[in-house]
Amino acid sequence: MWDYQSLFRVSAQLLAEGVFNLLDRNLRPEVFLLGLAAAREGDEPGAVRLEPTTHRYAPENFSQVKARAAALEPDTTREVVYHLHTDDQDRFEKMRWYGLVRRATEHELQTLSLAEGRVSFCSQPVLMNGSLVLVVLQLAAGTFHSYYALNEDATSESRPPSLLMAVVREVLQECSKALRGTDAEEGRPLLDRDYNELLRSSGRRFMHGPAGGNHGLYDACNGVAALRHEGIEGHGTMLLARRNHPAVVPVLTLETPVPLRDHRSVRKLLEMSEGRTALISDATHVFGLGHLVEPTDAAYEPLFTVHFTHHHNWELSHAGHVMMRVVSATPRLPQGRIDELYFTETIRRMWPAMSDATVQLHWELALKATTQPSGTILIISEGAGYEAQRLSRQCFRVAPRFMTPSVLRLVTNIDGAVFIDPYGTCFAIGAILDGLASERGDASRGSRYNSALRYIETSRFPSLAVVVSEDGWIDLLPSVKK
């Protein structure tokens, strides 16, 4: 299709991995390119191209995409728009056709990827050297659907039903922008956007839904969460609802609503929220205090709720489901228990000879670690005994003993990491980890995550860290074989 298509596909794959791995490594993103001849009439067999050419799908799988797109036209509501300039009318018709091609491609992909346990999405086509190039993104279906999402019938392209869907659209849009800017970069499309910045943009996009299409809610919540009132961190709740919503019982109404952009005033008012009683906002102003009626009430309707949990931290919920957590202005998915399959695959990859009983023990220990509300670190290391001796001045060494979930619950009540070996023997508790700075460090994450990452990347021994952050994030950090 063009000279640097392989380079672009690899760049898009790295972008997808970098972004989605920050959300959930079990999503396992895969990117490939699909090229269709630009002419609208029927294509000869060689008019469909894939990158990589060795992809498991064949060009024949997409030979009917444009015929299907043409068949969609009568079913599409035509918007009566007349453009005075001929070029504007042509552009309008072209973009409409591109939208039909994208829909038809996603329909074909849905059939192909269903049996593979994948979900597929594709970008808007971009014309490249006579081919309509679409970027296809696939994710693990089980993991994707495990996260709560709104009813897609009630959403639009500008209002994604979940944070995950907002990130998907942001990644694909970034790829399309890079393809359209190819000429300016001497034929080499660039994908160098910062992962966390892309996630922040996705968070803003997602918040358009709870905000009823208004802009600025995401940044307003960040601004409020960043403030302290008389030296105290912000804790409180804000209900998002239109004024006089029947599902909201008013408790106190402000005579003059406070603009949500007035972060300091909103932060002060937040002190009044307690229990069920919350600030009421229409995403532009705060106009009082109130609470949601009981679910048994005929007027009940699930509403969006913003919970300010810690300094710089807040989360968005709908109908009791946490949809997005924001840590230091960067959104993350609500993390629950770690996935057993992913944990087993990781530990088997590191220690292939480990018995099933020992793998099960480590899984039970990892689960127990995730219940620690103040966070903790569990280090599984072949050199646990040596490391306990090396770090003797910054840990509590213990007489080697077989670790059980009940004992782990006790020893994780103090700060620091717990060292056990692959056989389940504990050698140290309360360890302060060391290590060199890592390029994979994440300033939006806490010191617990970054210290575990530094230790794992510089450890002399094969090691696996289960990191439970105080804000609820759970990470598995396997060491890289040297």
C-alpha positions in Angstrom: 0.0 0.0 0.0 2.9 2.3 0.8 6.6 2.0 1.7 6.4 2.3 5.4 3.2 0.3 6.2 5.1 -2.3 8.2 6.8 0.5 10.3 3.4 2.1 10.9 1.7 -1.1 11.9 4.5 -1.9 14.5 4.2 1.7 15.8 0.4 1.3 16.1 0.8 -2.0 17.9 3.3 -0.5 20.4 0.9 2.4 21.0 -2.0 0.0 21.7 0.1 -2.2 24.0 1.4 0.8 25.9 -2.0 2.3 26.5 -4.1 -0.8 27.2 -1.4 -2.4 29.4 -1.8 0.6 31.7 -5.5 -0.3 32.0 -5.5 -4.1 32.0 -2.8 -6.4 30.6 -5.4 -9.1 30.0 -6.9 -7.0 27.2 -4.0 -8.2 24.9 -4.4 -5.7 22.1 -3.5 -6.7 18.5 -3.3 -4.3 15.5 -3.3 -5.0 11.8 -4.0 -2.9 8.7 -6.6 -3.5 6.0 -6.4 -1.9 2.6 -9.3 -1.8 0.1 -9.1 -0.4 -3.4 -10.5 3.1 -3.4 -12.9 2.6 -6.3 -16.5 2.0 -5.2 -17.2 -0.6 -7.8 -16.6 -4.3 -7.4 -12.9 -5.3 -6.8 -10.8 -7.9 -8.4 -9.3 -10.6 -6.0 -6.0 -8.7 -5.5 -7.6 -5.4 -4.4 -7.7 -6.3 -0.7 -4.4 -6.2 1.2 -3.4 -7.0 4.8 -0.4 -5.9 6.8 1.2 -8.1 7.9 0.8 -10.2 4.8 1.2 -13.3 7.0 -1.9 -12.4 9.1 -4.2 -15.3 10.0 -7.0 -13.6 8.1 -7.0 -13.8 4.3 -7.8 -11.0 1.8 -10.8 -13.1 0.7 -12.4 -12.6 4.1 -12.9 -8.9 3.2 -13.7 -9.2 -0.5 -17.4 -8.3 0.1 -16.9 -5.3 2.4 -17.7 -2.7 -0.2 -20.7 -4.6 -1.5 -22.0 -4.7 2.1 -21.3 -1.0 2.6 -23.3 -0.2 -0.6 -26.1 -2.4 0.7 -26.2 -0.3 4.0 -26.9 2.9 2.1 -30.7 2.5 1.7 -30.9 1.6 5.5 -29.1 4.8 6.5 -31.1 7.9 7.2 -30.0 10.5 4.7 -29.4 13.9 6.1 -30.6 16.6 3.7 -27.6 18.8 3.5 -26.9 21.1 0.6 -23.4 22.6 0.3 -22.9 25.7 -1.7 -19.4 24.8 -2.7 -19.0 21.6 -4.9 -15.9 20.6 -3.0 -17.8 20.7 0.3 -20.5 18.5 -1.1 -18.0 16.0 -2.4 -16.2 15.9 0.9 -19.6 15.3 2.7 -20.4 12.4 0.4 -16.9 10.9 0.7 -16.9 10.9 4.5 -20.4 9.4 4.5 -19.1 6.5 2.3 -16.1 6.1 4.5 -18.4 5.7 7.5 -20.3 2.9 5.6 -17.1 1.1 4.8 -16.1 1.2 8.4 -19.4 -0.2 9.6 -19.3 -3.0 6.9 -15.7 -3.9 7.9 -16.6 -4.1 11.6 -19.5 -6.4 10.7 -17.1 -8.8 8.8 -14.7 -8.6 11.7 -17.3 -9.5 14.2 -18.0 -12.8 12.5 -14.3 -13.6 12.1 -13.2 -12.7 15.7 -16.2 -14.2 17.5 -14.8 -17.7 17.6 -11.4 -16.4 18.7 -12.8 -14.7 21.8 -11.8 -11.2 20.5 -13.7 -8.0 19.9 -12.8 -5.9 16.9 -12.9 -2.2 16.1 -11.6 -0.3 13.1 -10.8 3.3 12.3 -12.3 5.6 9.7 -10.6 4.8 6.3 -7.8 7.0 5.1 -6.9 7.2 1.4 -3.3 6.1 0.8 -2.0 5.6 -2.7 -5.3 4.5 -4.1 -6.2 2.3 -1.2 -8.6 2.9 1.7 -6.5 2.0 4.7 -8.3 1.0 8.0 -6.5 0.3 11.3 -8.0 -2.7 13.0 -7.8 -3.1 16.8 -8.7 -6.3 18.5 -9.0 -7.0 22.3 -9.7 -10.0 24.4 -13.5 -10.2 24.5 -13.8 -11.7 28.0 -11.8 -9.0 29.6 -13.4 -6.2 27.5 -16.9 -7.2 28.5 -16.0 -7.8 32.1 -16.1 -4.0 32.7 -19.5 -2.3 33.2 -20.7 -0.2 30.3 -23.7 1.9 29.5 -26.3 0.9 27.0 -24.7 1.7 23.7 -28.1 2.5 22.2 -28.2 5.5 24.4 -24.8 6.8 23.4 -23.2 8.2 20.3 -19.8 8.5 18.7 -19.1 11.6 20.9 -20.4 9.8 24.0 -18.7 6.4 24.5 -20.4 3.9 26.8 -17.3 3.2 28.9 -13.8 4.4 29.5 -12.5 1.4 27.6 -14.6 2.3 24.5 -13.3 5.9 24.8 -9.7 4.7 24.8 -10.4 2.5 21.8 -11.8 5.5 19.8 -9.0 7.7 20.9 -6.3 5.2 19.8 -7.9 4.6 16.4 -8.4 8.4 15.9 -4.7 8.9 16.7 -3.8 6.3 14.1 -6.0 7.9 11.5 -4.5 11.3 12.2 -1.0 9.9 11.8 -2.0 8.4 8.4 -3.5 11.7 7.2 -0.3 13.5 8.2 1.9 11.1 6.3 2.8 13.5 3.5 4.1 16.0 5.9 6.4 13.5 7.4 8.0 12.3 4.2 5.8 9.2 4.0 6.5 8.2 7.6 3.4 8.5 9.8 4.4 9.2 13.4 2.7 7.8 16.5 4.6 9.3 19.5 1.8 10.5 21.8 2.3 10.0 25.5 0.3 7.1 26.8 -1.0 8.9 29.9 -1.9 12.0 27.9 -3.9 9.8 25.6 -5.7 8.3 28.6 -6.5 11.8 29.9 -7.9 12.7 26.6 -10.0 9.5 26.6 -11.3 10.4 30.1 -12.4 13.8 28.9 -14.2 12.1 25.9 -15.9 9.6 28.2 -17.1 12.3 30.6 -19.1 14.0 27.8 -21.8 11.4 28.5 -22.3 12.0 32.3 -22.0 15.7 31.5 -24.8 15.6 29.0 -22.5 16.7 26.2 -21.0 19.6 28.2 -17.2 20.1 28.2 -15.0 20.7 31.2 -16.5 18.2 33.8 -13.4 16.0 33.8 -11.0 18.9 34.4 -13.3 20.4 37.0 -13.3 17.2 39.0 -9.5 17.1 38.8 -9.4 20.7 40.0 -11.6 20.1 43.0 -9.7 16.9 43.9 -6.4 18.8 43.9 -7.5 21.2 46.6 -7.4 20.9 50.3 -9.8 22.7 52.7 -8.1 23.9 55.9 -5.4 21.4 55.3 -7.8 18.4 54.9 -8.0 16.2 51.9 -11.2 16.3 49.9 -13.7 13.5 50.7 -17.3 13.7 49.4 -19.8 12.9 46.8 -21.4 14.8 43.9 -24.5 13.6 42.1 -24.8 14.6 38.4 -28.4 15.4 37.5 -30.5 18.1 35.8 -32.2 20.6 38.0 -35.5 19.4 39.6 -34.7 15.8 38.7 -37.6 13.6 40.1 -35.1 11.0 41.4 -33.3 13.6 43.6 -34.7 14.7 47.0 -33.5 18.3 47.6 -32.1 19.0 51.1 -30.7 22.4 50.5 -30.9 24.7 47.5 -28.4 27.5 46.8 -30.0 30.8 45.8 -27.1 31.4 43.4 -25.7 28.2 41.9 -21.9 28.0 42.1 -20.1 27.4 38.7 -18.3 24.1 38.7 -15.2 25.9 37.4 -15.0 27.7 40.7 -13.0 24.8 42.2 -12.3 26.4 45.6 -15.9 27.1 46.3 -17.0 23.7 45.2 -14.3 22.1 47.3 -15.6 24.0 50.3 -19.2 23.0 49.6 -18.0 19.4 49.3 -17.5 19.4 53.1 -21.3 19.3 53.5 -21.8 16.0 51.7 -22.1 13.1 54.1 -23.5 9.6 53.7 -26.3 9.6 51.2 -26.4 13.4 51.0 -24.3 14.8 48.2 -23.7 17.9 46.2 -26.1 18.2 43.2 -24.6 19.4 39.9 -25.8 19.6 36.3 -22.1 19.4 35.2 -21.9 23.2 34.9 -23.1 24.4 38.3 -23.6 23.2 41.8 -27.0 24.2 42.9 -27.5 22.5 46.3 -27.5 19.4 48.4 -29.7 16.3 48.0 -29.9 12.6 47.9 -31.1 9.9 45.5 -34.5 8.3 46.2 -34.6 4.6 47.1 -34.4 2.1 44.2 -37.9 1.0 45.1 -39.3 4.5 44.4 -41.1 4.9 41.1 -39.1 8.0 40.4 -35.8 6.2 40.8 -33.3 6.4 38.0 -29.6 5.4 38.0 -27.5 8.6 38.0 -23.8 9.3 37.7 -21.9 9.9 40.9 -18.5 11.4 41.4 -16.8 10.3 44.6 -13.8 12.3 45.8 -11.7 9.7 47.6 -8.2 11.1 48.3 -6.1 14.1 47.4 -5.9 14.1 43.5 -8.1 11.0 43.4 -11.7 10.6 42.4 -14.0 8.0 40.7 -17.1 8.0 38.6 -19.9 5.5 39.3 -23.2 4.7 37.6 -25.9 2.6 39.3 -23.4 1.5 41.9 -20.8 0.4 39.4 -17.4 2.2 39.4 -16.7 3.0 35.8 -13.5 5.1 36.1 -11.0 5.9 38.7 -8.8 8.9 38.3 -5.4 9.1 40.0 -3.3 12.2 39.7 -5.5 13.5 36.8 -5.0 10.2 34.8 -7.9 7.8 34.4 -7.7 4.1 35.1 -10.1 1.2 35.0 -11.6 0.0 38.3 -9.3 -2.9 39.3 -10.7 -5.8 41.3 -9.2 -9.2 41.9 -6.4 -10.2 39.6 -7.2 -12.6 36.9 -6.4 -16.2 37.8 -5.6 -17.2 34.3 -3.2 -14.4 33.7 -1.5 -15.0 37.1 -1.1 -18.7 36.4 0.3 -18.0 32.9 2.8 -15.5 34.3 4.0 -17.7 37.1 4.2 -20.8 34.8 6.2 -18.8 32.3 8.7 -17.9 35.1 8.8 -21.3 36.8 7.7 -24.0 34.3 8.5 -26.9 36.7 6.4 -25.5 39.6 3.8 -28.0 40.8 0.0 -27.4 40.5 -0.3 -27.3 44.3 2.4 -24.6 44.6 0.8 -22.5 41.9 -2.5 -22.7 43.7 -0.8 -21.7 47.0 0.7 -18.6 45.3 -2.7 -17.8 43.8 -4.3 -17.9 47.3 -1.5 -15.8 48.7 -2.0 -13.2 45.9 -5.7 -13.1 46.5 -5.2 -12.6 50.2 -2.7 -9.7 49.4 -5.4 -8.0 47.3 -7.7 -7.7 50.4 -5.2 -5.5 52.3 -7.0 -2.1 52.3 -3.8 -0.1 52.9 -1.9 -1.8 50.1 1.1 -4.1 50.2 3.8 -5.8 48.1 4.3 -9.6 47.8 7.7 -10.6 46.2 8.1 -14.1 45.0 11.8 -14.5 44.3 14.3 -17.4 43.8 16.7 -15.4 45.9 14.3 -14.6 48.7 16.7 -15.9 51.4 19.7 -14.0 50.0 17.7 -10.8 49.6 16.4 -11.0 53.1 20.0 -11.1 54.3 21.1 -8.3 51.9 18.3 -6.1 53.0 18.6 -7.0 56.7 19.0 -3.3 57.7 15.7 -2.4 55.9 13.5 -5.3 56.7 12.4 -7.7 59.5 14.0 -11.1 58.8 12.0 -14.1 60.1 12.9 -17.7 60.7 12.0 -19.4 57.4 8.5 -20.7 57.6 5.8 -21.9 55.1 3.6 -19.0 54.3 -0.2 -19.4 54.6 -3.0 -16.9 53.6 -4.0 -16.4 57.3 -0.4 -15.5 58.3 0.0 -13.3 55.2 -3.0 -11.3 56.3 -1.2 -10.5 59.6 2.2 -9.6 58.2 0.8 -7.3 55.5 -0.7 -5.1 58.2 2.7 -3.3 58.4 4.3 -1.3 55.6 6.9 -2.9 53.3 7.2 -6.0 51.1 6.9 -9.7 52.0 9.6 -12.0 50.6 8.8 -15.6 49.8 10.5 -18.1 47.6 8.8 -20.1 44.8 8.2 -22.9 47.2 6.1 -20.7 49.5 8.7 -20.1 52.3 8.8 -16.7 53.8 12.2 -15.0 54.7 11.4 -11.4 55.4 8.5 -8.9 56.1 8.3 -5.2 56.1 11.1 -4.9 53.5 12.0 -1.5 52.0 12.9 -2.2 48.4 15.8 -0.7 46.5 16.7 -0.5 42.8 17.7 1.9 40.0 15.3 4.3 38.3 13.2 2.7 35.5 12.1 4.1 32.2 8.8 2.3 32.8 8.2 4.3 35.9 4.8 6.1 36.1 4.6 9.4 38.0 0.8 9.1 38.2 1.3 5.9 40.3 2.3 5.8 43.9 5.7 5.1 45.5 4.7 1.5 46.2 4.3 0.7 42.5 7.4 2.5 41.4 9.6 1.0 44.1 8.4 -2.5 43.2 9.1 -1.8 39.6 12.6 -0.5 40.3 13.4 -3.6 42.4 12.0 -6.1 39.9 13.9 -4.6 36.9 17.3 -4.7 38.7 16.9 -7.9 40.7 19.6 -10.6 40.2 17.0 -13.3 40.6 13.8 -14.2 38.7 11.1 -12.4 40.7 7.4 -11.6 40.5 5.8 -8.7 42.4 2.1 -8.6 43.4 1.6 -4.8 44.0 -1.6 -3.7 45.8 -1.8 0.1 45.9 -3.8 1.9 48.5 -6.1 3.4 45.8 -7.1 -0.2 44.8 -4.8 -0.8 41.8 -3.4 -4.3 41.5 -0.4 -5.1 39.3 1.7 -8.1 38.5 5.3 -7.2 37.7 7.4 -10.1 36.4 11.1 -9.7 36.0 12.6 -9.8 32.6 15.0 -12.7 31.9 18.6 -11.5 31.5 
